[in-house]
Amino acid sequence: MNDRTKTDDQGPDETDGERMTELLGLAREAAESAYVPYSGFPVGAALVVASGEIFTGANVENASYGLTVCAERTAVFAAALAGHREIVAIAVAAPKAQRASPCGACRQVLNEFSPASGEMRVVLEAEGGFQTTTLSILLPMAFGPKDLT
């Protein structure tokens, strides 16, 4: 699989492919900061908000396993705390597995910050590069802010 493999309808152009490669690299770096004394399974995430700013996160485990927080959510929370409300793309990297995909809770949190005018791209590490998809493919028929208005 190469870095042009995709599951969404619109293929990335060269600039987009370079940006997704950069984002995945930042997710890999973030995984190095993961706190995973119980599972030993580090995960990193890097996301781009509408302004182009990038935020990263890593999973943080807890002895009370249910209190563990995933990498995707730590990145989302960092962006939200900085005042951002629209995530354009997120990359996820797990050095010990190929194509680690956001869990259901992370998908729902990501949906809260979906772009108003388009799709959130999700970049998953894959053998030999990355695979892109969209949040709407990962979370079909999602419930979100628009359902409350």
TIVO-2410 file (N, C-alpha, C; in nm, 3 decimals):
# residues 149
REC num residu      c1      c2      c3 atome chaine
REC   1      M   0.085  -0.117   0.000     N      A
REC   1      M   0.000   0.000   0.000    CA      A
REC   1      M   0.090   0.123   0.000     C      A
REC   2      N   0.059   0.221  -0.082     N      A
REC   2      N   0.140   0.342  -0.084    CA      A
REC   2      N   0.062   0.458  -0.026     C      A
REC   3      D   0.126   0.575  -0.024     N      A
REC   3      D   0.061   0.689   0.040    CA      A
REC   3      D  -0.052   0.749  -0.044     C      A
REC   4      R  -0.084   0.689  -0.154     N      A
REC   4      R  -0.196   0.738  -0.237    CA      A
REC   4      R  -0.319   0.650  -0.219     C      A
REC   5      T  -0.308   0.543  -0.140     N      A
REC   5      T  -0.423   0.458  -0.116    CA      A
REC   5      T  -0.527   0.537  -0.039     C      A
REC   6      K  -0.653   0.522  -0.075     N      A
REC   6      K  -0.756   0.599  -0.008    CA      A
REC   6      K  -0.887   0.522  -0.008     C      A
REC   7      T  -0.979   0.565   0.077     N      A
REC   7      T  -1.112   0.509   0.075    CA      A
REC   7      T  -1.216   0.616   0.050     C      A
REC   8      D  -1.176   0.742   0.047     N      A
REC   8      D  -1.273   0.848   0.023    CA      A
REC   8      D  -1.289   0.872  -0.127     C      A
REC   9      D  -1.390   0.949  -0.162     N      A
REC   9      D  -1.424   0.969  -0.302    CA      A
REC   9      D  -1.329   1.062  -0.376     C      A
REC  10      Q  -1.269   1.155  -0.307     N      A
REC  10      Q  -1.181   1.250  -0.373    CA      A
REC  10      Q  -1.037   1.220  -0.335     C      A
REC  11      G  -0.955   1.189  -0.434     N      A
REC  11      G  -0.816   1.159  -0.408    CA      A
REC  11      G  -0.737   1.283  -0.372     C      A
REC  12      P  -0.633   1.266  -0.290     N      A
REC  12      P  -0.553   1.382  -0.252    CA      A
REC  12      P  -0.468   1.430  -0.368     C      A
REC  13      D  -0.447   1.561  -0.375     N      A
REC  13      D  -0.352   1.611  -0.472    CA      A
REC  13      D  -0.213   1.601  -0.408     C      A
REC  14      E  -0.109   1.638  -0.480     N      A
REC  14      E   0.028   1.622  -0.430    CA      A
REC  14      E   0.051   1.699  -0.300     C      A
REC  15      T   0.001   1.820  -0.293     N      A
REC  15      T   0.017   1.901  -0.172    CA      A
REC  15      T  -0.054   1.835  -0.054     C      A
REC  16      D  -0.173   1.786  -0.078     N      A
REC  16      D  -0.249   1.720   0.027    CA      A
REC  16      D  -0.177   1.594   0.074     C      A
REC  17      G  -0.122   1.517  -0.017     N      A
REC  17      G  -0.047   1.397   0.019    CA      A
REC  17      G   0.073   1.429   0.105     C      A
REC  18      E   0.143   1.537   0.072     N      A
REC  18      E   0.257   1.580   0.152    CA      A
REC  18      E   0.211   1.624   0.291     C      A
REC  19      R   0.099   1.693   0.298     N      A
REC  19      R   0.046   1.739   0.427    CA      A
REC  19      R   0.005   1.620   0.513     C      A
REC  20      M  -0.057   1.519   0.453     N      A
REC  20      M  -0.100   1.402   0.528    CA      A
REC  20      M   0.021   1.321   0.576     C      A
REC  21      T   0.127   1.317   0.495     N      A
REC  21      T   0.251   1.250   0.537    CA      A
REC  21      T   0.312   1.323   0.656     C      A
REC  22      E   0.312   1.456   0.651     N      A
REC  22      E   0.363   1.536   0.762    CA      A
REC  22      E   0.281   1.512   0.888     C      A
REC  23      L   0.150   1.510   0.874     N      A
REC  23      L   0.061   1.490   0.987    CA      A
REC  23      L   0.084   1.352   1.051     C      A
REC  24      L   0.100   1.251   0.968     N      A
REC  24      L   0.126   1.117   1.019    CA      A
REC  24      L   0.260   1.111   1.091     C      A
REC  25      G   0.360   1.180   1.039     N      A
REC  25      G   0.489   1.186   1.106    CA      A
REC  25      G   0.478   1.249   1.244     C      A
REC  26      L   0.397   1.353   1.256     N      A
REC  26      L   0.376   1.417   1.386    CA      A
REC  26      L   0.300   1.325   1.481     C      A
REC  27      A   0.209   1.245   1.427     N      A
REC  27      A   0.137   1.148   1.510    CA      A
REC  27      A   0.234   1.042   1.562     C      A
REC  28      R   0.325   0.998   1.476     N      A
REC  28      R   0.426   0.900   1.520    CA      A
REC  28      R   0.512   0.958   1.632     C      A
REC  29      E   0.553   1.084   1.616     N      A
REC  29      E   0.633   1.150   1.721    CA      A
REC  29      E   0.554   1.160   1.850     C      A
REC  30      A   0.426   1.194   1.841     N      A
REC  30      A   0.342   1.206   1.960    CA      A
REC  30      A   0.331   1.074   2.035     C      A
REC  31      A   0.328   0.963   1.961     N      A
REC  31      A   0.317   0.831   2.024    CA      A
REC  31      A   0.435   0.805   2.117     C      A
REC  32      E   0.549   0.868   2.089     N      A
REC  32      E   0.666   0.849   2.175    CA      A
REC  32      E   0.645   0.907   2.315     C      A
REC  33      S   0.546   0.997   2.330     N      A
REC  33      S   0.517   1.058   2.459    CA      A
REC  33      S   0.405   0.988   2.534     C      A
REC  34      A   0.350   0.883   2.477     N      A
REC  34      A   0.238   0.814   2.540    CA      A
REC  34      A   0.277   0.759   2.677     C      A
REC  35      Y   0.180   0.761   2.767     N      A
REC  35      Y   0.198   0.703   2.901    CA      A
REC  35      Y   0.118   0.573   2.901     C      A
REC  36      V   0.187   0.460   2.880     N      A
REC  36      V   0.120   0.332   2.862    CA      A
REC  36      V   0.184   0.221   2.948     C      A
REC  37      P   0.189   0.238   3.081     N      A
REC  37      P   0.255   0.139   3.165    CA      A
REC  37      P   0.180   0.006   3.174     C      A
REC  38      Y   0.053   0.002   3.137     N      A
REC  38      Y  -0.027  -0.119   3.152    CA      A
REC  38      Y  -0.038  -0.198   3.023     C      A
REC  39      S  -0.070  -0.131   2.915     N      A
REC  39      S  -0.086  -0.201   2.788    CA      A
REC  39      S   0.044  -0.208   2.708     C      A
REC  40      G   0.132  -0.110   2.726     N      A
REC  40      G   0.251  -0.103   2.643    CA      A
REC  40      G   0.217  -0.076   2.497     C      A
REC  41      F   0.101  -0.016   2.472     N      A
REC  41      F   0.052   0.008   2.335    CA      A
REC  41      F   0.039   0.158   2.312     C      A
REC  42      P   0.148   0.224   2.271     N      A
REC  42      P   0.142   0.369   2.248    CA      A
REC  42      P   0.067   0.405   2.120     C      A
REC  43      V  -0.006   0.515   2.129     N      A
REC  43      V  -0.078   0.569   2.013    CA      A
REC  43      V  -0.055   0.720   2.013     C      A
REC  44      G  -0.035   0.775   1.894     N      A
REC  44      G  -0.021   0.919   1.879    CA      A
REC  44      G  -0.122   0.971   1.778     C      A
REC  45      A  -0.159   1.096   1.793     N      A
REC  45      A  -0.251   1.159   1.699    CA      A
REC  45      A  -0.202   1.300   1.672     C      A
REC  46      A  -0.228   1.346   1.550     N      A
REC  46      A  -0.199   1.485   1.512    CA      A
REC  46      A  -0.317   1.532   1.429     C      A
REC  47      L  -0.367   1.650   1.461     N      A
REC  47      L  -0.482   1.701   1.387    CA      A
REC  47      L  -0.456   1.842   1.339     C      A
REC  48      V  -0.527   1.878   1.234     N      A
REC  48      V  -0.520   2.012   1.175    CA      A
REC  48      V  -0.656   2.078   1.194     C      A
REC  49      V  -0.654   2.199   1.248     N      A
REC  49      V  -0.778   2.276   1.264    CA      A
REC  49      V  -0.795   2.367   1.142     C      A
REC  50      A  -0.909   2.432   1.133     N      A
REC  50      A  -0.941   2.515   1.016    CA      A
REC  50      A  -0.837   2.622   0.988     C      A
REC  51      S  -0.774   2.676   1.091     N      A
REC  51      S  -0.673   2.781   1.071    CA      A
REC  51      S  -0.542   2.726   1.016     C      A
REC  52      G  -0.527   2.593   1.015     N      A
REC  52      G  -0.402   2.531   0.970    CA      A
REC  52      G  -0.310   2.492   1.083     C      A
REC  53      E  -0.343   2.534   1.205     N      A
REC  53      E  -0.261   2.498   1.321    CA      A
REC  53      E  -0.274   2.349   1.350     C      A
REC  54      I  -0.165   2.289   1.399     N      A
REC  54      I  -0.161   2.146   1.427    CA      A
REC  54      I  -0.151   2.124   1.578     C      A
REC  55      F  -0.227   2.026   1.626     N      A
REC  55      F  -0.224   1.984   1.766    CA      A
REC  55      F  -0.197   1.835   1.771     C      A
REC  56      T  -0.120   1.793   1.871     N      A
REC  56      T  -0.090   1.651   1.885    CA      A
REC  56      T  -0.139   1.600   2.019     C      A
REC  57      G  -0.146   1.469   2.030     N      A
REC  57      G  -0.185   1.403   2.154    CA      A
REC  57      G  -0.136   1.261   2.155     C      A
REC  58      A  -0.131   1.204   2.274     N      A
REC  58      A  -0.092   1.064   2.292    CA      A
REC  58      A  -0.184   1.003   2.397     C      A
REC  59      N  -0.196   0.870   2.394     N      A
REC  59      N  -0.281   0.807   2.494    CA      A
REC  59      N  -0.216   0.813   2.632     C      A
REC  60      V  -0.301   0.826   2.733     N      A
REC  60      V  -0.257   0.835   2.872    CA      A
REC  60      V  -0.340   0.734   2.951     C      A
REC  61      E  -0.272   0.628   2.997     N      A
REC  61      E  -0.341   0.523   3.071    CA      A
REC  61      E  -0.352   0.555   3.219     C      A
REC  62      N  -0.440   0.479   3.285     N      A
REC  62      N  -0.464   0.497   3.428    CA      A
REC  62      N  -0.485   0.359   3.488     C      A
REC  63      A  -0.443   0.341   3.613     N      A
REC  63      A  -0.461   0.213   3.680    CA      A
REC  63      A  -0.609   0.173   3.685     C      A
REC  64      S  -0.698   0.270   3.689     N      A
REC  64      S  -0.841   0.246   3.675    CA      A
REC  64      S  -0.868   0.256   3.525     C      A
REC  65      Y  -0.861   0.144   3.455     N      A
REC  65      Y  -0.856   0.141   3.310    CA      A
REC  65      Y  -0.960   0.228   3.239     C      A
REC  66      G  -1.078   0.237   3.294     N      A
REC  66      G  -1.183   0.317   3.231    CA      A
REC  66      G  -1.151   0.466   3.223     C      A
REC  67      L  -1.054   0.510   3.301     N      A
REC  67      L  -1.016   0.652   3.301    CA      A
REC  67      L  -0.905   0.683   3.201     C      A
REC  68      T  -0.860   0.583   3.129     N      A
REC  68      T  -0.761   0.603   3.024    CA      A
REC  68      T  -0.818   0.694   2.916     C      A
REC  69      V  -0.734   0.781   2.859     N      A
REC  69      V  -0.777   0.871   2.753    CA      A
REC  69      V  -0.695   0.841   2.627     C      A
REC  70      C  -0.764   0.831   2.516     N      A
REC  70      C  -0.700   0.800   2.388    CA      A
REC  70      C  -0.625   0.920   2.331     C      A
REC  71      A  -0.533   0.891   2.241     N      A
REC  71      A  -0.452   0.994   2.177    CA      A
REC  71      A  -0.537   1.095   2.100     C      A
REC  72      E  -0.636   1.045   2.029     N      A
REC  72      E  -0.720   1.134   1.949    CA      A
REC  72      E  -0.790   1.237   2.038     C      A
REC  73      R  -0.841   1.192   2.152     N      A
REC  73      R  -0.913   1.284   2.240    CA      A
REC  73      R  -0.818   1.382   2.307     C      A
REC  74      T  -0.695   1.342   2.341     N      A
REC  74      T  -0.604   1.439   2.400    CA      A
REC  74      T  -0.571   1.549   2.300     C      A
REC  75      A  -0.558   1.513   2.173     N      A
REC  75      A  -0.532   1.614   2.070    CA      A
REC  75      A  -0.653   1.705   2.051     C      A
REC  76      V  -0.772   1.648   2.048     N      A
REC  76      V  -0.895   1.727   2.032    CA      A
REC  76      V  -0.910   1.822   2.150     C      A
REC  77      F  -0.887   1.774   2.270     N      A
REC  77      F  -0.904   1.859   2.388    CA      A
REC  77      F  -0.804   1.974   2.386     C      A
REC  78      A  -0.680   1.947   2.342     N      A
REC  78      A  -0.580   2.055   2.332    CA      A
REC  78      A  -0.628   2.162   2.233     C      A
REC  79      A  -0.679   2.119   2.119     N      A
REC  79      A  -0.728   2.214   2.019    CA      A
REC  79      A  -0.848   2.293   2.073     C      A
REC  80      A  -0.940   2.223   2.138     N      A
REC  80      A  -1.059   2.291   2.192    CA      A
REC  80      A  -1.020   2.392   2.299     C      A
REC  81      L  -0.925   2.355   2.384     N      A
REC  81      L  -0.881   2.447   2.489    CA      A
REC  81      L  -0.812   2.571   2.433     C      A
REC  82      A  -0.757   2.558   2.312     N      A
REC  82      A  -0.694   2.672   2.245    CA      A
REC  82      A  -0.796   2.753   2.166     C      A
REC  83      G  -0.924   2.715   2.175     N      A
REC  83      G  -1.030   2.793   2.112    CA      A
REC  83      G  -1.074   2.745   1.975     C      A
REC  84      H  -1.023   2.635   1.927     N      A
REC  84      H  -1.058   2.586   1.793    CA      A
REC  84      H  -1.182   2.498   1.800     C      A
REC  85      R  -1.267   2.511   1.700     N      A
REC  85      R  -1.394   2.437   1.698    CA      A
REC  85      R  -1.415   2.357   1.570     C      A
REC  86      E  -1.317   2.358   1.481     N      A
REC  86      E  -1.333   2.287   1.354    CA      A
REC  86      E  -1.205   2.212   1.319     C      A
REC  87      I  -1.214   2.080   1.314     N      A
REC  87      I  -1.099   1.996   1.279    CA      A
REC  87      I  -1.114   1.951   1.135     C      A
REC  88      V  -1.010   1.975   1.056     N      A
REC  88      V  -1.012   1.943   0.914    CA      A
REC  88      V  -0.964   1.800   0.889     C      A
REC  89      A  -0.859   1.758   0.961     N      A
REC  89      A  -0.803   1.625   0.941    CA      A
REC  89      A  -0.735   1.580   1.068     C      A
REC  90      I  -0.727   1.448   1.085     N      A
REC  90      I  -0.655   1.389   1.198    CA      A
REC  90      I  -0.580   1.265   1.148     C      A
REC  91      A  -0.459   1.247   1.198     N      A
REC  91      A  -0.379   1.129   1.167    CA      A
REC  91      A  -0.359   1.050   1.296     C      A
REC  92      V  -0.361   0.918   1.285     N      A
REC  92      V  -0.344   0.829   1.399    CA      A
REC  92      V  -0.232   0.731   1.368     C      A
REC  93      A  -0.141   0.715   1.464     N      A
REC  93      A  -0.029   0.622   1.447    CA      A
REC  93      A  -0.012   0.537   1.572     C      A
REC  94      A   0.001   0.409   1.553     N      A
REC  94      A   0.028   0.315   1.662    CA      A
REC  94      A   0.146   0.229   1.618     C      A
REC  95      P   0.265   0.257   1.673     N      A
REC  95      P   0.386   0.187   1.627    CA      A
REC  95      P   0.380   0.035   1.634     C      A
REC  96      K   0.295  -0.021   1.719     N      A
REC  96      K   0.288  -0.166   1.734    CA      A
REC  96      K   0.178  -0.231   1.651     C      A
REC  97      A   0.107  -0.152   1.571     N      A
REC  97      A  -0.001  -0.207   1.488    CA      A
REC  97      A  -0.015  -0.125   1.361     C      A
REC  98      Q  -0.060  -0.187   1.256     N      A
REC  98      Q  -0.090  -0.117   1.132    CA      A
REC  98      Q  -0.237  -0.081   1.130     C      A
REC  99      R  -0.267   0.036   1.079     N      A
REC  99      R  -0.404   0.085   1.061    CA      A
REC  99      R  -0.485   0.090   1.189     C      A
REC 100      A  -0.426   0.138   1.296     N      A
REC 100      A  -0.504   0.161   1.418    CA      A
REC 100      A  -0.606   0.270   1.387     C      A
REC 101      S  -0.729   0.243   1.415     N      A
REC 101      S  -0.838   0.334   1.383    CA      A
REC 101      S  -0.898   0.390   1.512     C      A
REC 102      P  -0.949   0.512   1.510     N      A
REC 102      P  -1.009   0.569   1.631    CA      A
REC 102      P  -1.121   0.480   1.686     C      A
REC 103      C  -1.127   0.470   1.818     N      A
REC 103      C  -1.234   0.393   1.882    CA      A
REC 103      C  -1.366   0.469   1.868     C      A
REC 104      G  -1.474   0.407   1.910     N      A
REC 104      G  -1.605   0.468   1.899    CA      A
REC 104      G  -1.617   0.600   1.975     C      A
REC 105      A  -1.562   0.604   2.097     N      A
REC 105      A  -1.569   0.728   2.176    CA      A
REC 105      A  -1.494   0.840   2.105     C      A
REC 106      C  -1.379   0.809   2.050     N      A
REC 106      C  -1.301   0.911   1.978    CA      A
REC 106      C  -1.374   0.957   1.853     C      A
REC 107      R  -1.437   0.866   1.784     N      A
REC 107      R  -1.513   0.903   1.664    CA      A
REC 107      R  -1.625   1.002   1.700     C      A
REC 108      Q  -1.692   0.976   1.811     N      A
REC 108      Q  -1.800   1.066   1.853    CA      A
REC 108      Q  -1.746   1.203   1.892     C      A
REC 109      V  -1.633   1.206   1.965     N      A
REC 109      V  -1.572   1.334   2.003    CA      A
REC 109      V  -1.525   1.409   1.878     C      A
REC 110      L  -1.465   1.340   1.783     N      A
REC 110      L  -1.423   1.404   1.659    CA      A
REC 110      L  -1.544   1.464   1.586     C      A
REC 111      N  -1.655   1.392   1.587     N      A
REC 111      N  -1.775   1.440   1.519    CA      A
REC 111      N  -1.822   1.574   1.574     C      A
REC 112      E  -1.800   1.597   1.701     N      A
REC 112      E  -1.838   1.724   1.764    CA      A
REC 112      E  -1.769   1.842   1.696     C      A
REC 113      F  -1.650   1.818   1.639     N      A
REC 113      F  -1.570   1.925   1.580    CA      A
REC 113      F  -1.553   1.909   1.429     C      A
REC 114      S  -1.647   1.840   1.365     N      A
REC 114      S  -1.643   1.823   1.220    CA      A
REC 114      S  -1.656   1.957   1.150     C      A
REC 115      P  -1.591   1.972   1.036     N      A
REC 115      P  -1.603   2.098   0.962    CA      A
REC 115      P  -1.746   2.120   0.915     C      A
REC 116      A  -1.793   2.242   0.926     N      A
REC 116      A  -1.929   2.275   0.884    CA      A
REC 116      A  -1.945   2.262   0.733     C      A
REC 117      S  -1.837   2.283   0.660     N      A
REC 117      S  -1.847   2.286   0.514    CA      A
REC 117      S  -1.772   2.172   0.446     C      A
REC 118      G  -1.773   2.054   0.504     N      A
REC 118      G  -1.705   1.944   0.438    CA      A
REC 118      G  -1.680   1.828   0.531     C      A
REC 119      E  -1.591   1.743   0.488     N      A
REC 119      E  -1.559   1.620   0.559    CA      A
REC 119      E  -1.431   1.634   0.641     C      A
REC 120      M  -1.425   1.563   0.751     N      A
REC 120      M  -1.301   1.551   0.825    CA      A
REC 120      M  -1.226   1.430   0.769     C      A
REC 121      R  -1.105   1.455   0.723     N      A
REC 121      R  -1.023   1.347   0.672    CA      A
REC 121      R  -0.957   1.275   0.789     C      A
REC 122      V  -0.952   1.143   0.783     N      A
REC 122      V  -0.886   1.060   0.884    CA      A
REC 122      V  -0.775   0.983   0.815     C      A
REC 123      V  -0.653   1.001   0.865     N      A
REC 123      V  -0.535   0.939   0.806    CA      A
REC 123      V  -0.489   0.827   0.898     C      A
REC 124      L  -0.482   0.706   0.845     N      A
REC 124      L  -0.442   0.590   0.923    CA      A
REC 124      L  -0.310   0.535   0.870     C      A
REC 125      E  -0.220   0.508   0.960     N      A
REC 125      E  -0.092   0.450   0.920    CA      A
REC 125      E  -0.118   0.314   0.858     C      A
REC 126      A  -0.053   0.286   0.748     N      A
REC 126      A  -0.068   0.158   0.679    CA      A
REC 126      A   0.068   0.114   0.627     C      A
REC 127      E   0.082  -0.011   0.600     N      A
REC 127      E   0.209  -0.064   0.552    CA      A
REC 127      E   0.255   0.011   0.427     C      A
REC 128      G   0.372   0.071   0.435     N      A
REC 128      G   0.427   0.142   0.322    CA      A
REC 128      G   0.374   0.283   0.303     C      A
REC 129      G   0.297   0.336   0.395     N      A
REC 129      G   0.245   0.472   0.379    CA      A
REC 129      G   0.126   0.497   0.468     C      A
REC 130      F   0.017   0.544   0.407     N      A
REC 130      F  -0.102   0.571   0.484    CA      A
REC 130      F  -0.226   0.545   0.400     C      A
REC 131      Q  -0.337   0.536   0.470     N      A
REC 131      Q  -0.467   0.522   0.406    CA      A
REC 131      Q  -0.552   0.636   0.457     C      A
REC 132      T  -0.628   0.699   0.370     N      A
REC 132      T  -0.718   0.805   0.415    CA      A
REC 132      T  -0.863   0.757   0.402     C      A
REC 133      T  -0.942   0.808   0.492     N      A
REC 133      T  -1.085   0.785   0.488    CA      A
REC 133      T  -1.150   0.912   0.543     C      A
REC 134      T  -1.276   0.908   0.569     N      A
REC 134      T  -1.344   1.024   0.627    CA      A
REC 134      T  -1.414   0.981   0.755     C      A
REC 135      L  -1.442   1.079   0.839     N      A
REC 135      L  -1.512   1.050   0.963    CA      A
REC 135      L  -1.652   0.996   0.934     C      A
REC 136      S  -1.719   1.045   0.830     N      A
REC 136      S  -1.854   0.997   0.802    CA      A
REC 136      S  -1.854   0.849   0.760     C      A
REC 137      I  -1.745   0.802   0.705     N      A
REC 137      I  -1.735   0.659   0.673    CA      A
REC 137      I  -1.713   0.580   0.802     C      A
REC 138      L  -1.630   0.634   0.892     N      A
REC 138      L  -1.603   0.564   1.018    CA      A
REC 138      L  -1.719   0.574   1.116     C      A
REC 139      L  -1.802   0.677   1.104     N      A
REC 139      L  -1.913   0.699   1.196    CA      A
REC 139      L  -2.039   0.735   1.117     C      A
REC 140      P  -2.097   0.635   1.049     N      A
REC 140      P  -2.216   0.665   0.967    CA      A
REC 140      P  -2.336   0.699   1.054     C      A
REC 141      M  -2.422   0.783   1.003     N      A
REC 141      M  -2.545   0.823   1.072    CA      A
REC 141      M  -2.515   0.879   1.211     C      A
REC 142      A  -2.410   0.960   1.220     N      A
REC 142      A  -2.366   1.015   1.348    CA      A
REC 142      A  -2.466   1.111   1.409     C      A
REC 143      F  -2.470   1.113   1.540     N      A
REC 143      F  -2.548   1.210   1.615    CA      A
REC 143      F  -2.452   1.320   1.656     C      A
REC 144      G  -2.489   1.444   1.631     N      A
REC 144      G  -2.399   1.554   1.664    CA      A
REC 144      G  -2.472   1.683   1.692     C      A
REC 145      P  -2.396   1.792   1.700     N      A
REC 145      P  -2.453   1.922   1.733    CA      A
REC 145      P  -2.571   1.963   1.645     C      A
REC 146      K  -2.564   1.932   1.517     N      A
REC 146      K  -2.671   1.972   1.425    CA      A
REC 146      K  -2.803   1.904   1.459     C      A
REC 147      D  -2.798   1.790   1.529     N      A
REC 147      D  -2.919   1.718   1.567    CA      A
REC 147      D  -2.989   1.782   1.685     C      A
REC 148      L  -2.923   1.876   1.753     N      A
REC 148      L  -2.981   1.939   1.870    CA      A
REC 148      L  -3.044   2.074   1.839     C      A
REC 149      T  -3.032   2.120   1.713     N      A
REC 149      T  -3.087   2.251   1.679    CA      A
REC 149      T  -3.224   2.239   1.617     C      A
***
